[in-house]
Amino acid sequence: MSLTLDIPDEVLAVIPVPEGEREVYLLLEIACSLYAQDLLSLGKAAELAGMAKLDFGKELGKRGIARHYTEAELAADLAYARGE
């Protein structure tokens, strides 16, 4: 399933992004917003933005959007790093 958004030309024209970059820009904005609202996981938001998880995580950091990282995930990562 996919979704097509119909954004009026008058609205697109006022977005201060070059015309050829608008789709990528808008997908990134939507992905960041949905992630920040905890509606998408990091992986799915990165997929929507067309980015690798690492690059998407860096973008979140630039925007001051906190990663959704639980204590359980931290414990699992630390155990993995210790070889457990």
Biopython code that builds the backbone (N, CA, C, O; Angstrom):
import numpy as np
from Bio.PDB.StructureBuilder import StructureBuilder

atoms = [
    (1, "MET", "N", (0.848, -1.173, 0.000)),
    (1, "MET", "CA", (0.000, 0.000, 0.000)),
    (1, "MET", "C", (0.897, 1.241, 0.000)),
    (1, "MET", "O", (1.936, 1.268, 0.659)),
    (2, "SER", "N", (0.499, 2.217, -0.713)),
    (2, "SER", "CA", (1.210, 3.496, -0.708)),
    (2, "SER", "C", (0.171, 4.602, -0.634)),
    (2, "SER", "O", (-1.022, 4.379, -0.842)),
    (3, "LEU", "N", (0.650, 5.788, -0.334)),
    (3, "LEU", "CA", (-0.219, 6.940, -0.179)),
    (3, "LEU", "C", (0.331, 8.081, -1.009)),
    (3, "LEU", "O", (1.532, 8.353, -0.988)),
    (4, "THR", "N", (-0.527, 8.733, -1.723)),
    (4, "THR", "CA", (-0.130, 9.904, -2.501)),
    (4, "THR", "C", (-0.775, 11.123, -1.862)),
    (4, "THR", "O", (-1.988, 11.156, -1.656)),
    (5, "LEU", "N", (0.034, 12.115, -1.553)),
    (5, "LEU", "CA", (-0.493, 13.352, -0.987)),
    (5, "LEU", "C", (-0.676, 14.375, -2.090)),
    (5, "LEU", "O", (0.186, 14.534, -2.954)),
    (6, "ASP", "N", (-1.780, 15.053, -2.055)),
    (6, "ASP", "CA", (-2.055, 16.102, -3.033)),
    (6, "ASP", "C", (-1.811, 17.443, -2.351)),
    (6, "ASP", "O", (-2.650, 17.937, -1.599)),
    (7, "ILE", "N", (-0.652, 18.015, -2.627)),
    (7, "ILE", "CA", (-0.290, 19.292, -2.030)),
    (7, "ILE", "C", (-0.436, 20.358, -3.117)),
    (7, "ILE", "O", (0.209, 20.269, -4.162)),
    (8, "PRO", "N", (-1.269, 21.351, -2.878)),
    (8, "PRO", "CA", (-1.494, 22.380, -3.899)),
    (8, "PRO", "C", (-0.196, 23.055, -4.331)),
    (8, "PRO", "O", (0.704, 23.271, -3.520)),
    (9, "ASP", "N", (-0.113, 23.382, -5.608)),
    (9, "ASP", "CA", (1.066, 24.051, -6.149)),
    (9, "ASP", "C", (1.380, 25.343, -5.396)),
    (9, "ASP", "O", (2.545, 25.690, -5.204)),
    (10, "GLU", "N", (0.335, 26.048, -4.974)),
    (10, "GLU", "CA", (0.533, 27.302, -4.266)),
    (10, "GLU", "C", (1.252, 27.083, -2.937)),
    (10, "GLU", "O", (2.016, 27.938, -2.488)),
    (11, "VAL", "N", (1.005, 25.939, -2.316)),
    (11, "VAL", "CA", (1.675, 25.611, -1.054)),
    (11, "VAL", "C", (3.107, 25.178, -1.341)),
    (11, "VAL", "O", (4.037, 25.632, -0.674)),
    (12, "LEU", "N", (3.288, 24.318, -2.313)),
    (12, "LEU", "CA", (4.640, 23.865, -2.664)),
    (12, "LEU", "C", (5.535, 25.030, -3.066)),
    (12, "LEU", "O", (6.726, 25.044, -2.756)),
    (13, "ALA", "N", (4.963, 25.990, -3.746)),
    (13, "ALA", "CA", (5.746, 27.121, -4.246)),
    (13, "ALA", "C", (6.354, 27.960, -3.133)),
    (13, "ALA", "O", (7.382, 28.604, -3.346)),
    (14, "VAL", "N", (5.749, 27.968, -1.957)),
    (14, "VAL", "CA", (6.266, 28.802, -0.876)),
    (14, "VAL", "C", (7.227, 28.049, 0.050)),
    (14, "VAL", "O", (7.789, 28.641, 0.972)),
    (15, "ILE", "N", (7.416, 26.760, -0.188)),
    (15, "ILE", "CA", (8.399, 26.011, 0.599)),
    (15, "ILE", "C", (9.779, 26.391, 0.074)),
    (15, "ILE", "O", (10.071, 26.184, -1.104)),
    (16, "PRO", "N", (10.633, 26.946, 0.938)),
    (16, "PRO", "CA", (11.925, 27.462, 0.476)),
    (16, "PRO", "C", (12.968, 26.372, 0.235)),
    (16, "PRO", "O", (14.054, 26.381, 0.814)),
    (17, "VAL", "N", (12.606, 25.441, -0.630)),
    (17, "VAL", "CA", (13.489, 24.325, -0.999)),
    (17, "VAL", "C", (13.432, 24.218, -2.516)),
    (17, "VAL", "O", (12.354, 24.337, -3.098)),
    (18, "PRO", "N", (14.573, 23.995, -3.169)),
    (18, "PRO", "CA", (14.538, 23.846, -4.635)),
    (18, "PRO", "C", (13.534, 22.776, -5.061)),
    (18, "PRO", "O", (13.392, 21.742, -4.408)),
    (19, "GLU", "N", (12.855, 23.040, -6.147)),
    (19, "GLU", "CA", (11.780, 22.167, -6.619)),
    (19, "GLU", "C", (12.196, 20.695, -6.693)),
    (19, "GLU", "O", (11.419, 19.817, -6.317)),
    (20, "GLY", "N", (13.393, 20.421, -7.164)),
    (20, "GLY", "CA", (13.847, 19.042, -7.310)),
    (20, "GLY", "C", (14.152, 18.340, -5.999)),
    (20, "GLY", "O", (14.358, 17.126, -5.983)),
    (21, "GLU", "N", (14.183, 19.084, -4.897)),
    (21, "GLU", "CA", (14.505, 18.511, -3.584)),
    (21, "GLU", "C", (13.294, 18.445, -2.658)),
    (21, "GLU", "O", (13.406, 17.965, -1.530)),
    (22, "ARG", "N", (12.156, 18.914, -3.111)),
    (22, "ARG", "CA", (10.981, 19.025, -2.238)),
    (22, "ARG", "C", (10.464, 17.679, -1.750)),
    (22, "ARG", "O", (10.109, 17.546, -0.579)),
    (23, "GLU", "N", (10.415, 16.689, -2.617)),
    (23, "GLU", "CA", (9.880, 15.387, -2.189)),
    (23, "GLU", "C", (10.746, 14.792, -1.086)),
    (23, "GLU", "O", (10.227, 14.324, -0.073)),
    (24, "VAL", "N", (12.053, 14.808, -1.275)),
    (24, "VAL", "CA", (12.976, 14.276, -0.265)),
    (24, "VAL", "C", (12.828, 15.068, 1.036)),
    (24, "VAL", "O", (12.780, 14.489, 2.121)),
    (25, "TYR", "N", (12.756, 16.384, 0.920)),
    (25, "TYR", "CA", (12.611, 17.259, 2.076)),
    (25, "TYR", "C", (11.332, 16.940, 2.846)),
    (25, "TYR", "O", (11.357, 16.789, 4.067)),
    (26, "LEU", "N", (10.220, 16.839, 2.131)),
    (26, "LEU", "CA", (8.938, 16.587, 2.786)),
    (26, "LEU", "C", (8.889, 15.209, 3.429)),
    (26, "LEU", "O", (8.337, 15.057, 4.519)),
    (27, "LEU", "N", (9.453, 14.210, 2.776)),
    (27, "LEU", "CA", (9.479, 12.871, 3.374)),
    (27, "LEU", "C", (10.302, 12.861, 4.656)),
    (27, "LEU", "O", (9.928, 12.205, 5.628)),
    (28, "LEU", "N", (11.417, 13.581, 4.664)),
    (28, "LEU", "CA", (12.232, 13.665, 5.870)),
    (28, "LEU", "C", (11.468, 14.384, 6.981)),
    (28, "LEU", "O", (11.498, 13.951, 8.133)),
    (29, "GLU", "N", (10.795, 15.464, 6.649)),
    (29, "GLU", "CA", (10.022, 16.202, 7.648)),
    (29, "GLU", "C", (8.926, 15.331, 8.250)),
    (29, "GLU", "O", (8.722, 15.333, 9.464)),
    (30, "ILE", "N", (8.228, 14.596, 7.411)),
    (30, "ILE", "CA", (7.156, 13.716, 7.894)),
    (30, "ILE", "C", (7.746, 12.613, 8.765)),
    (30, "ILE", "O", (7.211, 12.313, 9.832)),
    (31, "ALA", "N", (8.840, 12.011, 8.320)),
    (31, "ALA", "CA", (9.469, 10.926, 9.080)),
    (31, "ALA", "C", (9.924, 11.412, 10.453)),
    (31, "ALA", "O", (9.697, 10.733, 11.454)),
    (32, "CYS", "N", (10.562, 12.575, 10.509)),
    (32, "CYS", "CA", (11.023, 13.119, 11.788)),
    (32, "CYS", "C", (9.848, 13.414, 12.709)),
    (32, "CYS", "O", (9.900, 13.124, 13.904)),
    (33, "SER", "N", (8.801, 13.986, 12.157)),
    (33, "SER", "CA", (7.631, 14.315, 12.958)),
    (33, "SER", "C", (6.966, 13.062, 13.523)),
    (33, "SER", "O", (6.616, 13.019, 14.702)),
    (34, "LEU", "N", (6.796, 12.053, 12.689)),
    (34, "LEU", "CA", (6.156, 10.815, 13.150)),
    (34, "LEU", "C", (7.021, 10.095, 14.178)),
    (34, "LEU", "O", (6.496, 9.515, 15.129)),
    (35, "TYR", "N", (8.334, 10.126, 14.000)),
    (35, "TYR", "CA", (9.228, 9.523, 14.987)),
    (35, "TYR", "C", (9.162, 10.284, 16.301)),
    (35, "TYR", "O", (9.069, 9.672, 17.365)),
    (36, "ALA", "N", (9.207, 11.614, 16.244)),
    (36, "ALA", "CA", (9.172, 12.443, 17.451)),
    (36, "ALA", "C", (7.894, 12.208, 18.244)),
    (36, "ALA", "O", (7.899, 12.311, 19.471)),
    (37, "GLN", "N", (6.801, 11.894, 17.555)),
    (37, "GLN", "CA", (5.520, 11.634, 18.213)),
    (37, "GLN", "C", (5.380, 10.171, 18.634)),
    (37, "GLN", "O", (4.330, 9.754, 19.124)),
    (38, "ASP", "N", (6.452, 9.396, 18.438)),
    (38, "ASP", "CA", (6.488, 7.969, 18.779)),
    (38, "ASP", "C", (5.442, 7.169, 17.991)),
    (38, "ASP", "O", (4.889, 6.185, 18.482)),
    (39, "LEU", "N", (5.190, 7.620, 16.758)),
    (39, "LEU", "CA", (4.246, 6.914, 15.888)),
    (39, "LEU", "C", (4.955, 5.955, 14.940)),
    (39, "LEU", "O", (4.335, 5.036, 14.405)),
    (40, "LEU", "N", (6.267, 6.169, 14.727)),
    (40, "LEU", "CA", (7.083, 5.260, 13.914)),
    (40, "LEU", "C", (8.353, 4.923, 14.676)),
    (40, "LEU", "O", (8.891, 5.745, 15.419)),
    (41, "SER", "N", (8.817, 3.707, 14.479)),
    (41, "SER", "CA", (10.107, 3.309, 15.040)),
    (41, "SER", "C", (11.220, 4.005, 14.267)),
    (41, "SER", "O", (10.985, 4.588, 13.209)),
    (42, "LEU", "N", (12.419, 3.938, 14.800)),
    (42, "LEU", "CA", (13.566, 4.524, 14.116)),
    (42, "LEU", "C", (13.733, 3.898, 12.734)),
    (42, "LEU", "O", (13.952, 4.605, 11.750)),
    (43, "GLY", "N", (13.630, 2.580, 12.663)),
    (43, "GLY", "CA", (13.815, 1.891, 11.387)),
    (43, "GLY", "C", (12.778, 2.278, 10.346)),
    (43, "GLY", "O", (13.110, 2.520, 9.185)),
    (44, "LYS", "N", (11.525, 2.335, 10.769)),
    (44, "LYS", "CA", (10.455, 2.682, 9.820)),
    (44, "LYS", "C", (10.524, 4.153, 9.421)),
    (44, "LYS", "O", (10.258, 4.496, 8.268)),
    (45, "ALA", "N", (10.877, 5.020, 10.359)),
    (45, "ALA", "CA", (11.011, 6.442, 10.023)),
    (45, "ALA", "C", (12.172, 6.645, 9.059)),
    (45, "ALA", "O", (12.067, 7.425, 8.113)),
    (46, "ALA", "N", (13.273, 5.947, 9.297)),
    (46, "ALA", "CA", (14.418, 6.033, 8.384)),
    (46, "ALA", "C", (14.033, 5.526, 6.998)),
    (46, "ALA", "O", (14.423, 6.105, 5.984)),
    (47, "GLU", "N", (13.267, 4.446, 6.967)),
    (47, "GLU", "CA", (12.803, 3.899, 5.687)),
    (47, "GLU", "C", (11.941, 4.920, 4.946)),
    (47, "GLU", "O", (12.107, 5.120, 3.743)),
    (48, "LEU", "N", (11.031, 5.559, 5.657)),
    (48, "LEU", "CA", (10.175, 6.577, 5.047)),
    (48, "LEU", "C", (11.008, 7.728, 4.488)),
    (48, "LEU", "O", (10.715, 8.254, 3.414)),
    (49, "ALA", "N", (12.041, 8.109, 5.221)),
    (49, "ALA", "CA", (12.908, 9.212, 4.786)),
    (49, "ALA", "C", (13.881, 8.784, 3.693)),
    (49, "ALA", "O", (14.544, 9.627, 3.088)),
    (50, "GLY", "N", (13.970, 7.473, 3.436)),
    (50, "GLY", "CA", (14.902, 6.985, 2.423)),
    (50, "GLY", "C", (16.350, 7.069, 2.878)),
    (50, "GLY", "O", (17.254, 7.286, 2.071)),
    (51, "MET", "N", (16.562, 6.894, 4.183)),
    (51, "MET", "CA", (17.901, 7.034, 4.747)),
    (51, "MET", "C", (18.292, 5.774, 5.516)),
    (51, "MET", "O", (17.434, 4.990, 5.921)),
    (52, "ALA", "N", (19.587, 5.594, 5.710)),
    (52, "ALA", "CA", (20.079, 4.548, 6.598)),
    (52, "ALA", "C", (19.742, 4.958, 8.031)),
    (52, "ALA", "O", (19.638, 6.148, 8.329)),
    (53, "LYS", "N", (19.572, 3.977, 8.917)),
    (53, "LYS", "CA", (19.232, 4.290, 10.309)),
    (53, "LYS", "C", (20.263, 5.216, 10.955)),
    (53, "LYS", "O", (19.902, 6.143, 11.681)),
    (54, "LEU", "N", (21.523, 4.967, 10.695)),
    (54, "LEU", "CA", (22.575, 5.794, 11.283)),
    (54, "LEU", "C", (22.435, 7.249, 10.838)),
    (54, "LEU", "O", (22.512, 8.161, 11.661)),
    (55, "ASP", "N", (22.232, 7.465, 9.555)),
    (55, "ASP", "CA", (22.081, 8.830, 9.034)),
    (55, "ASP", "C", (20.812, 9.493, 9.566)),
    (55, "ASP", "O", (20.808, 10.684, 9.876)),
    (56, "PHE", "N", (19.745, 8.718, 9.668)),
    (56, "PHE", "CA", (18.501, 9.270, 10.206)),
    (56, "PHE", "C", (18.693, 9.630, 11.674)),
    (56, "PHE", "O", (18.207, 10.668, 12.124)),
    (57, "GLY", "N", (19.390, 8.791, 12.417)),
    (57, "GLY", "CA", (19.678, 9.092, 13.818)),
    (57, "GLY", "C", (20.472, 10.375, 13.963)),
    (57, "GLY", "O", (20.217, 11.167, 14.871)),
    (58, "LYS", "N", (21.432, 10.586, 13.074)),
    (58, "LYS", "CA", (22.204, 11.828, 13.092)),
    (58, "LYS", "C", (21.302, 13.030, 12.811)),
    (58, "LYS", "O", (21.445, 14.082, 13.434)),
    (59, "GLU", "N", (20.383, 12.867, 11.879)),
    (59, "GLU", "CA", (19.436, 13.953, 11.563)),
    (59, "GLU", "C", (18.564, 14.271, 12.774)),
    (59, "GLU", "O", (18.294, 15.439, 13.054)),
    (60, "LEU", "N", (18.125, 13.248, 13.488)),
    (60, "LEU", "CA", (17.339, 13.484, 14.698)),
    (60, "LEU", "C", (18.154, 14.289, 15.706)),
    (60, "LEU", "O", (17.636, 15.205, 16.345)),
    (61, "GLY", "N", (19.426, 13.942, 15.844)),
    (61, "GLY", "CA", (20.293, 14.669, 16.765)),
    (61, "GLY", "C", (20.439, 16.130, 16.389)),
    (61, "GLY", "O", (20.405, 17.008, 17.251)),
    (62, "LYS", "N", (20.605, 16.391, 15.083)),
    (62, "LYS", "CA", (20.705, 17.776, 14.618)),
    (62, "LYS", "C", (19.468, 18.583, 14.974)),
    (62, "LYS", "O", (19.542, 19.784, 15.235)),
    (63, "ARG", "N", (18.335, 17.903, 14.980)),
    (63, "ARG", "CA", (17.063, 18.576, 15.240)),
    (63, "ARG", "C", (16.699, 18.590, 16.725)),
    (63, "ARG", "O", (15.683, 19.166, 17.116)),
    (64, "GLY", "N", (17.517, 17.964, 17.533)),
    (64, "GLY", "CA", (17.233, 17.917, 18.968)),
    (64, "GLY", "C", (16.101, 16.976, 19.329)),
    (64, "GLY", "O", (15.469, 17.135, 20.373)),
    (65, "ILE", "N", (15.840, 16.002, 18.479)),
    (65, "ILE", "CA", (14.789, 15.017, 18.739)),
    (65, "ILE", "C", (15.426, 13.839, 19.471)),
    (65, "ILE", "O", (16.329, 13.183, 18.952)),
    (66, "ALA", "N", (14.943, 13.583, 20.680)),
    (66, "ALA", "CA", (15.502, 12.510, 21.503)),
    (66, "ALA", "C", (15.196, 11.141, 20.901)),
    (66, "ALA", "O", (14.104, 10.894, 20.388)),
    (67, "ARG", "N", (16.188, 10.266, 20.980)),
    (67, "ARG", "CA", (15.995, 8.885, 20.535)),
    (67, "ARG", "C", (15.102, 8.164, 21.527)),
    (67, "ARG", "O", (15.196, 8.398, 22.732)),
    (68, "HIS", "N", (14.249, 7.301, 21.039)),
    (68, "HIS", "CA", (13.407, 6.461, 21.884)),
    (68, "HIS", "C", (14.229, 5.227, 22.218)),
    (68, "HIS", "O", (14.302, 4.281, 21.433)),
    (69, "TYR", "N", (14.838, 5.248, 23.379)),
    (69, "TYR", "CA", (15.788, 4.215, 23.761)),
    (69, "TYR", "C", (15.510, 3.868, 25.213)),
    (69, "TYR", "O", (15.799, 4.656, 26.113)),
    (70, "THR", "N", (14.955, 2.701, 25.436)),
    (70, "THR", "CA", (14.549, 2.320, 26.780)),
    (70, "THR", "C", (15.724, 1.774, 27.581)),
    (70, "THR", "O", (16.773, 1.441, 27.030)),
    (71, "GLU", "N", (15.528, 1.692, 28.876)),
    (71, "GLU", "CA", (16.552, 1.116, 29.744)),
    (71, "GLU", "C", (16.796, -0.345, 29.387)),
    (71, "GLU", "O", (17.929, -0.820, 29.466)),
    (72, "ALA", "N", (15.755, -1.058, 28.998)),
    (72, "ALA", "CA", (15.905, -2.459, 28.606)),
    (72, "ALA", "C", (16.777, -2.586, 27.355)),
    (72, "ALA", "O", (17.605, -3.491, 27.255)),
    (73, "GLU", "N", (16.582, -1.674, 26.411)),
    (73, "GLU", "CA", (17.410, -1.685, 25.200)),
    (73, "GLU", "C", (18.864, -1.362, 25.533)),
    (73, "GLU", "O", (19.784, -1.953, 24.966)),
    (74, "LEU", "N", (19.065, -0.424, 26.451)),
    (74, "LEU", "CA", (20.414, -0.089, 26.876)),
    (74, "LEU", "C", (21.077, -1.291, 27.534)),
    (74, "LEU", "O", (22.229, -1.608, 27.240)),
    (75, "ALA", "N", (20.354, -1.958, 28.421)),
    (75, "ALA", "CA", (20.901, -3.137, 29.098)),
    (75, "ALA", "C", (21.264, -4.222, 28.091)),
    (75, "ALA", "O", (22.312, -4.857, 28.211)),
    (76, "ALA", "N", (20.409, -4.435, 27.108)),
    (76, "ALA", "CA", (20.689, -5.437, 26.083)),
    (76, "ALA", "C", (21.915, -5.057, 25.262)),
    (76, "ALA", "O", (22.740, -5.913, 24.942)),
    (77, "ASP", "N", (22.035, -3.798, 24.927)),
    (77, "ASP", "CA", (23.201, -3.343, 24.158)),
    (77, "ASP", "C", (24.485, -3.477, 24.966)),
    (77, "ASP", "O", (25.521, -3.876, 24.434)),
    (78, "LEU", "N", (24.415, -3.144, 26.246)),
    (78, "LEU", "CA", (25.602, -3.266, 27.095)),
    (78, "LEU", "C", (26.008, -4.735, 27.258)),
    (78, "LEU", "O", (27.193, -5.070, 27.236)),
    (79, "ALA", "N", (25.010, -5.596, 27.421)),
    (79, "ALA", "CA", (25.294, -7.032, 27.541)),
    (79, "ALA", "C", (25.933, -7.547, 26.251)),
    (79, "ALA", "O", (26.879, -8.334, 26.294)),
    (80, "TYR", "N", (25.428, -7.112, 25.137)),
    (80, "TYR", "CA", (25.994, -7.508, 23.844)),
    (80, "TYR", "C", (27.442, -7.024, 23.726)),
    (80, "TYR", "O", (28.315, -7.756, 23.261)),
    (81, "ALA", "N", (27.684, -5.788, 24.152)),
    (81, "ALA", "CA", (29.038, -5.217, 24.069)),
    (81, "ALA", "C", (30.012, -5.972, 24.972)),
    (81, "ALA", "O", (31.203, -6.066, 24.671)),
    (82, "ARG", "N", (29.496, -6.511, 26.082)),
    (82, "ARG", "CA", (30.333, -7.287, 26.989)),
    (82, "ARG", "C", (30.491, -8.740, 26.532)),
    (82, "ARG", "O", (31.221, -9.521, 27.142)),
    (83, "GLY", "N", (29.801, -9.081, 25.460)),
    (83, "GLY", "CA", (29.872, -10.447, 24.928)),
    (83, "GLY", "C", (28.981, -11.439, 25.641)),
    (83, "GLY", "O", (29.207, -12.648, 25.577)),
    (84, "GLU", "N", (27.973, -10.932, 26.316)),
    (84, "GLU", "CA", (27.050, -11.810, 27.057)),
    (84, "GLU", "C", (25.888, -12.235, 26.201)),
    (84, "GLU", "O", (25.018, -12.973, 26.664)),
]
sb = StructureBuilder()
sb.init_structure("model")
sb.init_model(0)
sb.init_chain("A")
sb.init_seg("    ")
for serial, (resi, resn, name, xyz) in enumerate(atoms, 1):
    if name == "N":
        sb.init_residue(resn, " ", resi, " ")
    sb.init_atom(name, np.array(xyz, "f"), 0.0, 1.0, " ", f" {name:<3s}", serial, name[0])
structure = sb.get_structure()
